[in-house]
Amino acid sequence: MFNAEKVKNQCVDWIRKFFEENGKDCNAVVGISGGKDSSVAAALCVEALGKERVIGVLMPCGEQHDIDCSYKLVEHLGIKHYVINIKEAVEGLKKAMPEGLDLTAQTVTNIPPRVRMTTLYAVSQSVNGRVVNTCNLSEDWVGYSTRYGDAAGDFSPLSKLTVAEVKEIGHLLGLPRDLVEKTPIDGLCGKTDEENLGFTYAELDRYIRTGEIDDLQKKEIIDRKHKMNLFKLQLMPVFEPEI
């Protein structure tokens, strides 16, 4: 049984403690996509620090069809925000690549989230901030994030919470229902998360928390993705010389 109120309060206290120890007067800087994760992460920071110390950054790449969700979130929370369109930066980087180097489809897909993280740190360093990582346990479990892109950050309030648990906390925080229940999409390839993954978050969450899953083919997919992407959750290997 998941006690959303208990966990929410624990997380708020944890955020406060983090800032006491890692930036007593700093601001929380969070990329706002308009989905549940950035919405819940931002709302937790508002409760922990006050809205005056939370800054949202909206980062469309050209036209973003659901940018209204991002505006709705920052207006709902009453937080300061910046809008920075990353399209020219993304296109500039691709054009700067040397002739003869053919970028793979995965490379092209991962450039925008890495540019977004660069943007977040540029804002954060300019406003005395700390960058919020908005990944959740379900995504991390199967590597559904971009290393040094959305998987980066200075602190992570949601990385031990499943999608279902994040939603529960979002409803408890009084966030607009359409933001909490919004169909998750990566905003990069035009497909939903679940279409890309090959299973639902409900199936994944159940498997993570109970070890139970009905479809053995989906179990195999989840186990394979988890094993392949464990490196994303670990610190970079460092050579230790014998001196």
N, C-alpha and C positions, 0 to 999 in steps of 0.2 A: 504494500500500500504506500503510495507516494503522498506525503504531506506537503502540499504546495506552499502553504503559509509558513511552515517551519523552515523549509529550504529557502524560501524567498528571504525570510528574516536573517537566516544564516549568511546568505550571499551578500545582502546589504551590509551586514557587519564586516564581512570579509573585505568588501570593497573599501569601506572606511579604513580598515586596518592597513590595507595595501597602500593607500594614499598617505596615511600617517607615517609609514615607514619608507615610502618611495616617492615622496613628493607632496609634502604637507599642504602646500598651497597651489598645487597643480590642478589643471583641468582635465577632464576625461574627454578624449576626442574619438568620435565613433563615426565610421562610414555608414551612411543611411541608405539602404537599398529599398526600404518600404516593406520588407518581409518580416517574418516573426522574430528572427534572431537579432537583427539590428534594432528592431523595435523594443524587444524585451531587454536587451543589453543596455540600451539608452535609458529606458524607464528605470531599471535597477540603479543605474548611476545617478539619475535624478533623485531617487529616494535616498540614496546614500550620501550624496554631496550637495544636493540642491540644484535647481535648474540653472543657476548662474554659473555653475562650474562644469556644465556639460555642453559640448560643442558638436553639432552634427555637420557632416560633410557629405553633400550630395555630389556624385561623380558620374553623370551620364556619359556615354561614349557616343556622341552624336545625338540622335533622337532616341529617347527612352520612353517606350509606350506606357509604362506604369509609373512615371515620375511623380504623378499626382499622389501616389501612396506615400512617397518619401516626404512630400510637402505636408501631407495630412499628419504624419507622425511628428514632425518638428513643431507644427502648429499645436497639435494636441498636448505635447509636453511643454511647449512654451520655451524652447531652447534656441539659442543663437545658432545660426547655420550659415554655411558657405556653399555656393554651387560652383563647381569647377568641372568644366567639360574636358574630358581627357582625350577626345578624338584626335586632335592635332598631334598630341604627344605620342599616341599609339601609332598613328600613321607615319609620323616622323621617324620613329624608331624602326619601323618596318622598311621604310625607304632608305634608311641609313645602312642597312645590311649590304654586304658586298655582293657583287654579281657572282653567280655561281653557287651561292649559298641558298638553297631552296628551303624555306621554312616549312616545317611539317604542320599539319592541321592542328596538332596538339600545341605546338609552339605558338601559333597564331591565337589559339583559344586562351592560352595562359598569359599572353602579354598584357591584356587589359587589367586583370586583377593585380598583376605585379606593378603596373603603372599606378593603379589606385592606391596600393600600399605606399609607394613612394610619395604620392600626393598627400596621404594621411600624415606621414611623418614630416613632410614639409610644413604642413599646417601645424602639427603638434609642436614641433620645435620652435615655431614662431609665436605660439600662444601659451608657452609654458605648460605643455600638455603631456599626457600619457595616452598611448593608443590602445583602444579597446579591441581585443580579439573577439569576434562574434561567432566562432565555430561552435557547433554543438557535438555531443558525444556520438550521435548517430552518423553524422557526416564524417567525423574523424575516424570512426571505426572502419569505414570502407574507403578512406582516403579521398572523400569527395570535397577536396579543397586544393588550392594551389600553393605549393611550398613557396615561401617568401612573398606570397600574395595575400589572400584572405586568411591563410593559416598563420600569418605573423601577428605581432602585437606585443604590448607590454604587460598586459594582464588579461585573463580569460575567465569571465564569470559563468560561462555556459558549457565549457568543454567536458564537464562530467554529467551533463543532463541530456537525456534523449529528446527527440523532437516532441513527443507527447508531453513530456515533463515541462519543456520550455513553453508549450502552448498553455498548459495549466497555470503556470506562473504569469503568463501574459494576460490571461483572463482575470486572474486575481489582482493584477496591477491596474485593471480597468482600461486596458488598451482597446481601441476600436476592434470589434470582432473581425471585420474584413481584413485587417492587417495580420492578426494572429492566425487566422485560418486561410490566409492567402496561399494558393497553390505554389509551392516552391519551384522557382526556375533559376537557372544560373545566370540568365541574362546575356549569355554569350553565344549559345548555339541554337536557341529557339525552341529547345525541348524542356519539358519539366524534369526535375531531379529524378523522379521515379521512372520516367521513360528512359532516361540515361542509365540508371542503375540496374533496371530489370527486376525490381521488387519494390514493395511499398515501404514507407517508413514505419507503418504499423507492424508489418512483418519483421522488419529489422529491429525495432524497439523491443518487441516481445522476445526475439532471439537473444538480444543483448542482456536483457534483465532476467530471463528465465531459462535460456538455453533451448527453448522449445520452438520448433518450426514445422509446419505441415508439409511443405514442398521441399523435398531433398535436393532438387536441382537448384533451387534458390539458396539453400544452405551452402551448397558447394560454391556458388557464386560469391556469397558473402564471405565465406572462409578464405577464398582465394584473394579477394580484394583486401581483406583485413591483413593477411600475411604479406601481400605485395606492398602495402602502404604503411607498414609499421615504422619504416624509416622516417616518415614525416613527423612522427610523434616523439622521436628521440633527438637528443642533442647531437650536433655534428661530431662524428668520431674525431678524436684528437690523439695524435701520436705522443706517447709518453716515453721519452728517451731514458735509458738506464745510465744515470750519471753518478 
